[in-house]
Amino acid sequence: MSTPGLKPVVVTRPEASDGPLSRELRSLGLEVLAWPAVHVAAGDARALEAALARLDAFDWIVFASRHAVAAVLDRVPAAPAALKVAAVGRATALTLTERRWPVHLTPAEAGAAALVSAFAAQWHGQEAPARVLYPASSRALPTIATGLRSLGATVTQVEAYRTEATALDLPGCRAWIERGGLGAVTFASPSAVTELARALGERDFARLLEGAPPVAIGPTTARELAARGQSATLAESATLQGLALTTYRLMQTRP
């Protein structure tokens, strides 16, 4: 049941109407509108499968999303004993442990830059550079691969999945913007920011966020909004639950 007086919240991540973020928001009494700006599709699997066929040649594998976890673990159900595993945050780590993969490194604060810093601390004083496999989105930012290479690692980045634009109901979206009927807009990835802005156009994107403040799951997503002149509220934790709770608290403080 929705809370009286609170406007609907927009979910821009790729999920069905009963997806995990939508469920979290509804459990807090918020009405949800699904505007999935991106969707996840299978990528060209040849490079990924070639890398996984020689998984014993790597010291580490780095996961930056649950989609990368799914792409790899669907092909390699059990982790090789000698392989160390890193996750960008607690949500990705949980996805791994639920499928019985160990996680050897997770930064205290989720994010690509934080993960690189955690590796810097982990490798301090080591002489031999690590060999790292990084199965990533087709739109992965360079932060992880570049950061690990700067630490001396040999990084093999392969496409694990594709992040693509979704065809939105733009007349419907613009009608909501026009009547100012929205309470907040949630963003769980930089790609969702980029594609929603592209679909709506910069003018309508700015109008949307003037009336419905953005809430970002993490600093990378917040920086993408800042690059477009938008100041985002950062989720209290880089999880869907944290994103939902922060959105709820923001809504309670708004007139």
Residue frames relative to the residue before (quaternion, step in Angstrom):
aa qw qx qy qz dx dy dz
M 1.0000 0.0000 0.0000 0.0000 0.00 0.00 0.00
S 0.3930 -0.7327 0.5043 0.2332 3.59 -0.83 0.97
T 0.5085 -0.6478 0.4832 0.2973 3.53 -1.23 0.61
P 0.4654 -0.6910 0.4672 0.2961 3.62 -0.68 0.99
G 0.7962 0.3212 -0.2395 0.4534 3.54 -1.06 0.82
L 0.6603 0.4752 -0.3200 0.4856 3.61 1.21 -0.23
K 0.4098 -0.7250 0.5034 0.2303 3.55 -0.84 1.00
P 0.6340 -0.5469 0.3769 0.3960 3.62 -1.19 0.39
V 0.3287 -0.7172 0.5879 0.1788 3.51 -1.29 0.58
V 0.3454 -0.7388 0.5465 0.1905 3.57 -0.97 0.91
V 0.1599 -0.7482 0.6387 0.0823 3.56 -1.01 0.92
T 0.1534 -0.8286 0.5361 0.0510 3.59 -0.57 1.15
R 0.5363 0.6280 -0.4173 0.3792 3.60 1.22 -0.13
P 0.5593 -0.6220 0.4256 0.3452 3.62 -1.17 0.48
E 0.3952 0.6811 -0.5384 0.2999 3.56 -0.19 1.28
A 0.5703 -0.5763 0.4582 0.3643 3.54 -1.26 0.45
S 0.7119 -0.4640 0.3144 0.4232 3.56 -1.31 0.21
D 0.7239 0.3472 -0.2279 0.5509 3.59 1.24 -0.40
G 0.2930 0.7895 -0.4915 0.2221 3.59 1.18 0.55
P 0.7413 -0.4752 0.2486 0.4035 3.58 -1.24 0.33
L 0.6729 0.4628 -0.3193 0.4807 3.63 0.92 -0.75
S 0.6304 0.5331 -0.3309 0.4571 3.57 0.98 -0.81
R 0.6484 0.5118 -0.3187 0.4649 3.59 0.99 -0.81
E 0.6399 0.5224 -0.3276 0.4587 3.58 0.96 -0.84
L 0.6741 0.4934 -0.2993 0.4611 3.59 0.89 -0.90
R 0.6714 0.4929 -0.3051 0.4618 3.59 0.91 -0.87
S 0.6204 0.5503 -0.3487 0.4367 3.58 1.05 -0.68
L 0.6761 0.4567 -0.2765 0.5078 3.57 1.27 -0.41
G 0.6008 -0.6054 0.3390 0.3970 3.55 1.29 0.15
L 0.5307 0.6363 -0.4042 0.3875 3.58 1.23 0.33
E 0.4016 -0.6732 0.5659 0.2553 3.54 -1.12 0.72
V 0.2093 -0.8077 0.5469 0.0685 3.58 -0.94 0.91
L 0.1215 -0.7410 0.6551 0.0840 3.52 -1.17 0.78
A 0.2865 -0.7704 0.5482 0.1545 3.59 -0.79 1.02
W 0.0714 0.7517 -0.6495 0.0890 3.55 -0.70 1.20
P 0.0244 -0.8386 0.5438 0.0209 3.63 0.47 1.08
A 0.2462 -0.8179 0.5074 0.1138 3.57 -0.24 1.29
V 0.7805 0.1615 -0.0876 0.5975 3.58 1.20 -0.53
H 0.1088 -0.7559 0.6310 0.1364 3.53 -1.31 0.18
V 0.4306 -0.6959 0.5237 0.2370 3.53 -1.24 0.55
A 0.0386 -0.7948 0.6051 -0.0246 3.55 -0.87 1.04
A 0.6008 -0.5484 0.4331 0.3882 3.54 -1.24 0.40
G 0.3251 -0.7446 0.5511 0.1903 3.54 -1.01 0.78
D 0.6651 -0.4141 0.3917 0.4824 3.53 -1.30 -0.33
A 0.2690 -0.8427 0.4496 0.1241 3.56 -0.17 1.31
R 0.4734 0.7178 -0.4406 0.2578 3.61 1.15 -0.31
A 0.6893 0.4669 -0.2970 0.4675 3.62 0.83 -0.92
L 0.6349 0.5254 -0.3303 0.4601 3.59 1.00 -0.81
E 0.6981 0.4705 -0.2849 0.4584 3.58 0.81 -0.95
A 0.6178 0.5312 -0.3460 0.4653 3.58 1.09 -0.65
A 0.6589 0.4954 -0.3064 0.4760 3.59 1.00 -0.79
L 0.6760 0.4922 -0.3006 0.4586 3.59 0.94 -0.84
A 0.5930 0.5755 -0.3640 0.4297 3.58 1.15 -0.53
R 0.7536 0.2637 -0.1746 0.5762 3.59 1.23 -0.41
L 0.1174 0.8478 -0.5069 0.1020 3.53 1.05 0.82
D 0.6271 0.5502 -0.3424 0.4321 3.58 1.12 -0.58
A 0.5743 0.5812 -0.3853 0.4289 3.60 1.27 -0.04
F 0.6770 0.4779 -0.2786 0.4854 3.58 1.29 -0.19
D 0.4124 -0.6889 0.5424 0.2472 3.52 -1.24 0.62
W 0.7982 0.1238 -0.0176 0.5892 3.56 1.07 -0.85
I 0.1050 -0.7167 0.6765 0.1329 3.50 -1.37 0.38
V 0.2001 -0.8018 0.5599 0.0594 3.56 -0.87 1.03
F 0.1126 -0.7924 0.5985 0.0340 3.56 -0.84 1.04
A 0.1513 -0.8097 0.5645 0.0522 3.56 -0.80 1.06
S 0.7954 0.1084 -0.0897 0.5895 3.61 1.24 0.08
R 0.6089 -0.5530 0.4239 0.3793 3.53 -1.29 0.38
H 0.5903 0.5719 -0.3735 0.4301 3.61 1.15 -0.51
A 0.6353 0.5026 -0.3214 0.4904 3.58 1.06 -0.71
V 0.6016 0.5516 -0.3479 0.4614 3.57 1.04 -0.77
A 0.6770 0.4977 -0.2977 0.4531 3.59 0.82 -0.99
A 0.6567 0.5290 -0.3174 0.4338 3.59 0.90 -0.92
V 0.7091 0.4409 -0.2609 0.4845 3.59 0.98 -0.82
L 0.7306 0.4546 -0.2628 0.4365 3.59 0.73 -1.03
D 0.5608 0.5659 -0.3993 0.4537 3.59 1.18 -0.30
R 0.7207 0.4021 -0.2274 0.5170 3.57 1.22 -0.51
V 0.7739 0.1659 -0.0829 0.6055 3.58 1.15 -0.64
P 0.1948 -0.8449 0.4845 0.1160 3.62 0.22 1.21
A 0.7829 0.2581 -0.1373 0.5492 3.60 1.01 -0.76
A 0.4524 -0.7000 0.4845 0.2655 3.57 -0.90 0.93
P 0.4855 -0.6366 0.5049 0.3226 3.61 -0.97 0.78
A 0.5946 -0.6395 0.3592 0.3293 3.55 -0.92 0.95
A 0.7456 0.4272 -0.2338 0.4549 3.60 0.93 -0.83
L 0.5799 0.6137 -0.3649 0.3924 3.58 1.23 -0.25
K 0.2400 -0.7501 0.5985 0.1471 3.57 -0.94 0.90
V 0.2496 -0.7959 0.5475 0.0674 3.54 -1.04 0.90
A 0.0860 -0.7830 0.6153 0.0308 3.55 -0.96 0.94
A 0.1316 -0.7760 0.6140 0.0591 3.56 -1.11 0.77
V 0.5358 -0.6730 0.4176 0.2927 3.56 -0.99 0.87
G 0.8067 -0.0469 0.0504 0.5869 3.58 1.18 -0.49
R 0.7377 -0.4455 0.2827 0.4211 3.54 -1.32 0.15
A 0.6324 0.5438 -0.3469 0.4290 3.59 0.98 -0.75
T 0.6663 0.4751 -0.2946 0.4935 3.59 0.96 -0.86
A 0.6271 0.5347 -0.3321 0.4588 3.59 1.00 -0.79
L 0.6492 0.5189 -0.3210 0.4542 3.58 0.96 -0.84
T 0.6206 0.5398 -0.3398 0.4561 3.58 1.02 -0.79
L 0.6552 0.5054 -0.3041 0.4721 3.58 1.04 -0.78
T 0.7056 0.4659 -0.2861 0.4508 3.59 0.75 -0.98
E 0.5966 0.5591 -0.3652 0.4450 3.58 1.09 -0.59
R 0.7347 0.3555 -0.2146 0.5365 3.59 1.18 -0.52
R 0.5708 -0.6736 0.3313 0.3327 3.52 1.28 0.66
W 0.4482 0.6119 -0.5079 0.4084 3.54 1.01 0.84
P 0.4319 -0.6881 0.5091 0.2842 3.60 -0.95 0.80
V 0.1748 -0.7429 0.6315 0.1371 3.57 -1.25 0.42
H 0.1984 -0.8261 0.5231 0.0673 3.54 -0.53 1.23
L 0.8075 0.1045 -0.0438 0.5789 3.59 1.16 -0.45
T 0.1308 0.7392 -0.6509 0.1130 3.54 -0.90 1.07
P 0.4180 -0.7097 0.4904 0.2848 3.63 -0.73 0.91
A 0.6017 -0.5757 0.4125 0.3692 3.56 -1.14 0.61
E 0.7593 0.1939 -0.1078 0.6118 3.55 1.12 -0.74
A 0.4515 -0.7278 0.4421 0.2663 3.58 -0.58 1.15
G 0.4891 0.6469 -0.5034 0.2981 3.52 -1.15 0.69
A 0.6226 -0.5751 0.3866 0.3636 3.54 -1.18 0.63
A 0.6744 0.4882 -0.3032 0.4636 3.59 0.87 -0.92
A 0.6414 0.5223 -0.3198 0.4621 3.58 1.03 -0.79
L 0.6308 0.5287 -0.3325 0.4605 3.58 1.06 -0.73
V 0.6359 0.5136 -0.3282 0.4734 3.59 0.97 -0.82
S 0.6509 0.5095 -0.3164 0.4655 3.60 0.97 -0.81
A 0.6309 0.5252 -0.3306 0.4657 3.59 1.04 -0.76
F 0.6378 0.5045 -0.3250 0.4827 3.58 1.05 -0.74
A 0.6177 0.5516 -0.3498 0.4381 3.59 0.96 -0.80
A 0.6691 0.4771 -0.2930 0.4886 3.58 1.00 -0.81
Q 0.6430 0.5403 -0.3124 0.4439 3.58 1.01 -0.85
W 0.7684 0.3811 -0.1800 0.4816 3.58 0.94 -0.93
H 0.3790 0.7489 -0.4854 0.2447 3.59 1.19 -0.05
G 0.8236 0.2178 -0.1806 0.4915 3.55 -0.79 1.04
Q 0.5371 0.6118 -0.4208 0.4002 3.59 1.23 -0.10
E 0.4025 -0.7299 0.5037 0.2270 3.57 -1.04 0.77
A 0.7594 0.3667 -0.2097 0.4948 3.60 0.81 -0.97
P 0.4136 -0.7056 0.5092 0.2680 3.62 -0.82 0.90
A 0.4724 -0.6845 0.4850 0.2702 3.54 -1.07 0.74
R 0.3374 -0.6846 0.6043 0.2285 3.54 -1.32 0.48
V 0.0780 -0.8389 0.5369 -0.0437 3.55 -0.49 1.27
L 0.1938 -0.7328 0.6408 0.1221 3.54 -1.05 0.87
Y 0.0584 -0.8059 0.5889 -0.0173 3.54 -0.79 1.07
P 0.0933 -0.7867 0.6094 0.0328 3.63 -0.14 1.26
A 0.0036 0.8617 -0.4977 0.0990 3.56 -0.40 1.24
S 0.6268 -0.4899 0.4428 0.4135 3.52 -1.38 0.07
S 0.6000 -0.5453 0.4423 0.3835 3.55 -1.25 0.42
R 0.7418 0.3619 -0.2101 0.5240 3.59 1.22 -0.43
A 0.2455 0.8005 -0.5181 0.1749 3.58 1.15 0.41
L 0.4186 -0.6780 0.5452 0.2605 3.54 -0.98 0.87
P 0.5793 -0.6459 0.3755 0.3259 3.62 -1.09 0.59
T 0.3860 0.7813 -0.4509 0.1930 3.60 1.24 -0.22
I 0.7204 0.4459 -0.2689 0.4581 3.60 0.74 -1.03
A 0.7054 0.4649 -0.2903 0.4495 3.60 0.68 -1.04
T 0.6788 0.4806 -0.2933 0.4715 3.59 0.88 -0.91
G 0.6588 0.5267 -0.3075 0.4404 3.57 0.96 -0.87
L 0.6829 0.4754 -0.2916 0.4718 3.58 0.94 -0.86
R 0.6257 0.5231 -0.3407 0.4678 3.59 1.05 -0.69
S 0.6334 0.5313 -0.3347 0.4522 3.59 1.05 -0.72
L 0.6579 0.4846 -0.2984 0.4932 3.59 1.25 -0.42
G 0.6309 -0.5645 0.3195 0.4257 3.58 1.29 0.00
A 0.4937 0.6674 -0.4316 0.3528 3.59 1.24 0.02
T 0.3434 -0.6651 0.6145 0.2493 3.51 -1.31 0.44
V 0.0913 -0.8408 0.5335 -0.0096 3.57 -0.35 1.27
T 0.1212 -0.7525 0.6447 0.0590 3.54 -0.93 1.01
Q 0.0780 -0.8036 0.5900 0.0081 3.57 -0.38 1.25
V 0.0070 0.7935 -0.6073 0.0397 3.57 -0.79 1.05
E 0.5158 -0.6384 0.4768 0.3147 3.55 -1.15 0.63
A 0.1838 -0.7952 0.5727 0.0763 3.55 -0.71 1.14
Y 0.7816 -0.0662 0.0656 0.6167 3.58 1.16 -0.61
R 0.3980 -0.7024 0.5372 0.2444 3.54 -1.28 0.30
T 0.2123 -0.7319 0.6335 0.1339 3.53 -1.14 0.77
E 0.0040 0.8352 -0.5444 0.0778 3.56 -0.47 1.23
A 0.5886 -0.5765 0.4382 0.3594 3.55 -1.25 0.47
T 0.2827 -0.7349 0.5956 0.1590 3.54 -1.23 0.65
A 0.4454 -0.6645 0.5275 0.2859 3.57 -1.12 0.68
L 0.1716 -0.8096 0.5577 0.0633 3.58 -0.40 1.25
D 0.5036 -0.5750 0.5371 0.3569 3.53 -1.36 0.25
L 0.1615 -0.8547 0.4852 0.0899 3.59 0.33 1.24
P 0.6256 0.5095 -0.3723 0.4587 3.68 0.91 -0.64
G 0.6516 0.5095 -0.3131 0.4667 3.58 1.01 -0.79
C 0.6415 0.5170 -0.3228 0.4658 3.58 0.97 -0.84
R 0.6913 0.4827 -0.2871 0.4546 3.57 0.85 -0.96
A 0.5972 0.5534 -0.3665 0.4503 3.61 1.10 -0.58
W 0.6411 0.5072 -0.3189 0.4796 3.59 1.01 -0.78
I 0.6459 0.5159 -0.3201 0.4628 3.58 0.97 -0.85
E 0.6595 0.5426 -0.3084 0.4190 3.56 0.91 -0.96
R 0.7642 0.3619 -0.2130 0.4896 3.58 0.88 -0.82
G 0.4341 -0.7416 0.4373 0.2651 3.59 1.25 0.15
G 0.3782 0.7884 -0.4194 0.2438 3.53 1.09 0.69
L 0.6058 0.5891 -0.3408 0.4121 3.59 1.25 0.14
G 0.3903 -0.7553 0.4887 0.1962 3.55 -1.10 0.75
A 0.7774 -0.1288 0.1257 0.6027 3.59 1.04 -0.77
V 0.2379 -0.7399 0.6096 0.1558 3.55 -1.31 0.39
T 0.2128 -0.7934 0.5606 0.1049 3.59 -0.70 1.07
F 0.0902 -0.7791 0.6198 0.0250 3.54 -1.06 0.86
A 0.1365 -0.8166 0.5591 0.0445 3.57 -0.74 1.08
S 0.7883 0.1436 -0.1161 0.5869 3.61 1.25 0.18
P 0.5847 -0.5640 0.4354 0.3878 3.60 -1.16 0.45
S 0.6088 0.5735 -0.3572 0.4158 3.60 1.05 -0.71
A 0.6303 0.5280 -0.3400 0.4564 3.59 1.03 -0.74
V 0.6151 0.5291 -0.3401 0.4754 3.59 1.06 -0.73
T 0.6822 0.5134 -0.2871 0.4343 3.55 0.77 -1.09
E 0.7430 0.4354 -0.2416 0.4471 3.56 0.78 -1.03
L 0.6211 0.5110 -0.3634 0.4701 3.61 1.04 -0.58
A 0.6396 0.5109 -0.3238 0.4744 3.59 1.02 -0.78
R 0.6539 0.5081 -0.3180 0.4617 3.59 0.95 -0.82
A 0.6847 0.5014 -0.2927 0.4406 3.59 0.90 -0.94
L 0.7330 0.4210 -0.2353 0.4796 3.58 0.89 -0.95
G 0.4043 -0.6370 0.5279 0.3901 3.55 1.06 -0.82
E 0.6167 -0.6011 0.3601 0.3588 3.56 -1.03 0.80
R 0.6327 0.5439 -0.3525 0.4239 3.62 0.97 -0.75
D 0.7223 0.4232 -0.2567 0.4830 3.59 0.76 -1.00
F 0.5841 0.5607 -0.3710 0.4547 3.59 1.13 -0.57
A 0.6642 0.4883 -0.2988 0.4808 3.58 0.95 -0.88
R 0.6393 0.5211 -0.3265 0.4618 3.60 0.99 -0.81
L 0.6105 0.5603 -0.3416 0.4435 3.58 1.03 -0.81
L 0.7686 0.3930 -0.2050 0.4612 3.56 0.73 -1.09
E 0.5161 0.5942 -0.4275 0.4448 3.58 1.25 -0.09
G 0.7607 0.3680 -0.1928 0.4988 3.56 1.02 -0.83
A 0.7732 0.2008 -0.0917 0.5945 3.57 1.17 -0.60
P 0.2849 -0.8154 0.4719 0.1771 3.61 0.00 1.24
P 0.4607 -0.6983 0.4783 0.2672 3.57 -1.06 0.75
V 0.1390 -0.7444 0.6468 0.0903 3.54 -1.19 0.67
A 0.1634 -0.8172 0.5510 0.0437 3.59 -0.66 1.14
I 0.5039 -0.6813 0.4473 0.2863 3.56 -0.98 0.86
G 0.8216 -0.0163 0.0406 0.5684 3.58 1.10 -0.59
P 0.7259 -0.4730 0.2823 0.4118 3.58 -1.27 0.22
T 0.6147 0.5469 -0.3667 0.4343 3.62 1.03 -0.65
T 0.6607 0.4861 -0.2946 0.4903 3.56 0.99 -0.84
A 0.6343 0.5279 -0.3264 0.4610 3.59 1.01 -0.80
R 0.6473 0.5176 -0.3258 0.4549 3.59 1.01 -0.75
E 0.6155 0.5338 -0.3490 0.4631 3.59 1.06 -0.68
L 0.6446 0.4935 -0.3146 0.4920 3.59 1.04 -0.72
A 0.6440 0.5281 -0.3238 0.4490 3.59 0.95 -0.84
A 0.6218 0.5489 -0.3355 0.4467 3.58 1.08 -0.72
R 0.7053 0.3950 -0.2442 0.5357 3.58 1.26 -0.39
G 0.6193 -0.5993 0.3265 0.3882 3.55 1.23 0.43
Q 0.5937 0.5765 -0.3529 0.4365 3.58 1.25 0.33
S 0.2534 -0.7598 0.5831 0.1363 3.56 -0.84 1.01
A 0.1688 -0.8211 0.5427 0.0523 3.57 -0.61 1.16
T 0.4238 -0.6163 0.5905 0.3032 3.51 -1.31 0.45
L 0.3069 -0.7721 0.5321 0.1629 3.58 -0.79 1.02
A 0.5246 -0.6446 0.4596 0.3132 3.56 -0.91 0.95
E 0.5617 -0.6324 0.4213 0.3273 3.57 -1.03 0.82
S 0.7591 0.0048 -0.0540 0.6487 3.58 1.25 -0.39
A 0.5085 -0.6800 0.4443 0.2859 3.56 -1.06 0.76
T 0.4659 0.6118 -0.4816 0.4204 3.54 0.69 1.20
L 0.6326 -0.5217 0.3925 0.4167 3.56 -1.22 0.29
Q 0.6207 0.5285 -0.3428 0.4668 3.58 1.06 -0.67
G 0.6528 0.5077 -0.3063 0.4715 3.57 0.97 -0.84
L 0.6325 0.5264 -0.3211 0.4688 3.56 1.04 -0.80
A 0.6679 0.4975 -0.2992 0.4658 3.58 0.94 -0.88
L 0.6734 0.5023 -0.3053 0.4484 3.61 0.86 -0.93
T 0.6545 0.5029 -0.3155 0.4681 3.58 0.96 -0.85
T 0.6314 0.5266 -0.3293 0.4643 3.58 1.01 -0.79
Y 0.6477 0.5267 -0.3112 0.4541 3.57 0.94 -0.89
R 0.6849 0.4819 -0.2888 0.4640 3.58 0.88 -0.95
L 0.6149 0.5341 -0.3388 0.4709 3.57 1.09 -0.70
M 0.6545 0.5218 -0.3082 0.4521 3.55 0.94 -0.91
Q 0.6542 0.5316 -0.3171 0.4347 3.59 0.99 -0.76
T 0.7051 0.4573 -0.2620 0.4744 3.58 1.13 -0.61
R 0.5988 0.5732 -0.3665 0.4226 3.60 1.21 -0.23
P 0.5212 -0.6343 0.4609 0.3370 3.59 -1.10 0.65
